């Protein structure tokens, strides 16, 4: 574990989704409400937020894979468990809730660990935004995306979707997806640039694990720095971006992994990455 965390223990068991860690340092988070297409509750949101706070403190996790059980990746907020209760809340509680949901996405983008969304079916509403916030999106052929916030009378811009989506698919297509809320099948999602790859349904777990293993076995410090720079440079001008990259690259030139690359190159062997 990180030497810079507090004395409190890390959470071992999460009540509102399954979290499994394998010998390759890959954590797999599985949404597990298949009868509701893995719809989110207040408690699932809170657990996601807190898990993403903890992951950077764990040196035994190098990659996070997110997927769903059954026919859905995640169908968004549960109509019965969330929307009905939100209608009874006052402004402060509503703002606390919307800040919490946005906090999930903020932590996903700030997390130094690569995140792979293995989208096995329906990704709608908040579920579509969670997949959007991942670093890689592997889609089953049967997967669909729906940013359907306007269809329930809310702004299409939710949980950072109006920030992230235009940067991924372009302003025009983001406008179409967020305003109309129409369903996008896997093939069309790939054409829009939402998919890292589209695979047959039965191949999705294997392909997701292959990608996760590649990331877990790679130079994790370099990956973390790349992810940080990609996020931070979205709002910088060129001069600021160049300076940030120069500082980060100079620091990594003193890393153990960079020295290991040179030693491996000299002796004609594969590098043994330490993430330091």
Residue pairs with C-beta under 8 A, 6 or more apart in sequence:
1 10
1 57
1 58
1 59
1 60
2 56
2 57
2 58
2 59
4 57
5 57
10 54
10 57
10 58
11 50
11 51
11 54
14 47
14 51
15 43
15 47
16 41
16 43
16 44
16 47
17 29
17 30
17 31
17 32
17 44
17 47
17 48
18 28
18 29
18 30
18 32
19 27
19 28
19 29
19 30
19 51
20 27
20 28
20 30
21 27
21 28
21 60
21 61
22 28
24 62
24 212
24 213
24 216
24 217
25 60
25 61
25 62
25 63
25 216
26 61
26 62
26 63
26 64
26 65
26 209
26 212
26 213
26 216
27 55
27 61
27 63
27 64
27 65
28 64
28 65
28 66
28 67
29 51
29 64
29 65
29 66
29 67
30 67
30 68
30 69
31 38
31 44
31 66
31 67
31 68
31 69
31 72
31 73
31 74
32 38
32 69
33 39
33 69
34 68
34 69
34 70
34 71
34 72
35 70
36 75
36 78
37 68
37 70
37 71
37 72
37 74
37 75
37 121
37 122
37 124
38 68
38 69
38 70
38 72
38 73
38 74
38 75
38 127
39 74
39 75
39 76
39 77
39 78
39 79
39 81
40 74
40 76
40 77
40 78
40 82
40 126
40 127
41 78
41 81
41 82
42 81
42 82
42 85
42 97
45 100
45 101
45 104
46 100
48 104
48 130
49 100
49 103
49 104
49 107
52 104
52 107
52 108
52 111
53 107
55 61
55 64
55 111
55 113
56 111
56 112
56 113
61 113
62 113
62 114
62 215
62 216
62 220
62 275
63 113
63 114
63 115
63 116
63 212
63 215
63 216
64 111
64 113
64 114
64 115
64 116
65 115
65 116
65 117
65 118
65 208
65 209
65 212
66 115
66 116
66 117
66 118
66 130
66 131
66 134
67 73
67 117
67 118
67 119
67 120
67 204
67 205
67 208
68 74
68 119
68 120
68 121
70 121
71 120
71 121
71 122
72 120
72 121
72 122
72 123
72 127
73 117
73 118
73 119
73 120
73 121
73 122
73 123
73 127
73 131
73 143
74 122
74 123
74 124
74 126
74 127
74 130
74 131
75 122
75 123
75 124
75 125
75 127
76 124
76 125
76 126
76 127
76 128
76 148
77 83
77 125
77 126
83 152
86 94
86 97
89 97
98 158
101 126
101 158
101 159
102 159
102 160
104 130
104 133
104 159
105 129
105 130
105 133
105 159
105 160
105 164
106 160
108 115
108 130
108 133
108 134
109 133
109 160
109 164
109 231
110 231
112 223
112 224
112 227
112 228
113 220
113 224
114 135
114 136
114 215
114 223
114 227
115 133
115 134
115 135
115 136
116 134
116 135
116 136
116 137
116 138
116 208
116 211
116 212
116 215
117 123
117 130
117 131
117 134
117 136
117 137
117 138
118 138
118 140
118 204
118 205
118 207
118 208
119 131
119 137
119 138
119 139
119 140
119 143
119 145
120 140
120 142
120 143
120 201
120 204
121 140
121 142
121 143
121 144
122 143
122 144
122 146
123 130
123 131
123 143
123 144
123 145
123 146
124 144
124 145
124 146
124 147
124 148
125 146
125 147
125 148
125 149
125 152
125 158
126 158
126 159
128 145
128 146
128 147
128 161
129 147
129 158
129 159
129 160
129 161
129 164
131 137
131 145
132 161
132 164
132 165
132 168
132 194
133 159
133 160
133 164
135 227
136 196
136 211
137 194
137 195
137 196
138 195
138 196
138 197
138 198
138 199
138 204
138 207
138 208
138 211
139 186
139 189
139 190
139 194
139 195
139 197
139 198
139 199
139 204
140 186
140 198
140 199
140 200
140 201
140 204
141 186
141 187
141 198
141 199
141 200
141 201
142 186
142 201
143 185
143 186
143 189
143 198
144 183
144 184
144 185
144 186
144 189
145 177
145 183
145 184
145 189
145 194
146 181
146 182
146 183
146 184
147 156
147 161
147 165
147 177
147 178
147 181
148 181
149 155
149 156
149 157
149 158
149 161
149 178
149 181
150 156
150 178
150 179
150 180
150 181
151 181
156 162
156 177
156 178
156 179
156 181
157 178
161 178
162 174
162 178
165 174
165 177
165 178
166 174
166 175
167 234
168 174
168 193
168 194
169 177
169 192
169 193
169 194
170 193
173 192
176 182
177 184
177 192
184 192
184 194
186 195
186 198
187 198
189 195
189 198
190 197
190 198
196 211
197 207
199 207
215 223
217 273
218 273
219 257
219 261
219 271
219 273
219 275
220 273
220 275
221 252
221 255
221 257
221 275
221 276
222 252
222 255
222 257
225 248
225 252
228 248
229 241
229 244
229 245
229 248
232 244
233 240
233 241
233 244
233 245
236 244
252 258
255 276
256 274
256 276
257 271
257 273
257 274
257 275
257 276
260 271
260 272
260 273
260 274
261 271
263 271
264 270
264 271
264 272
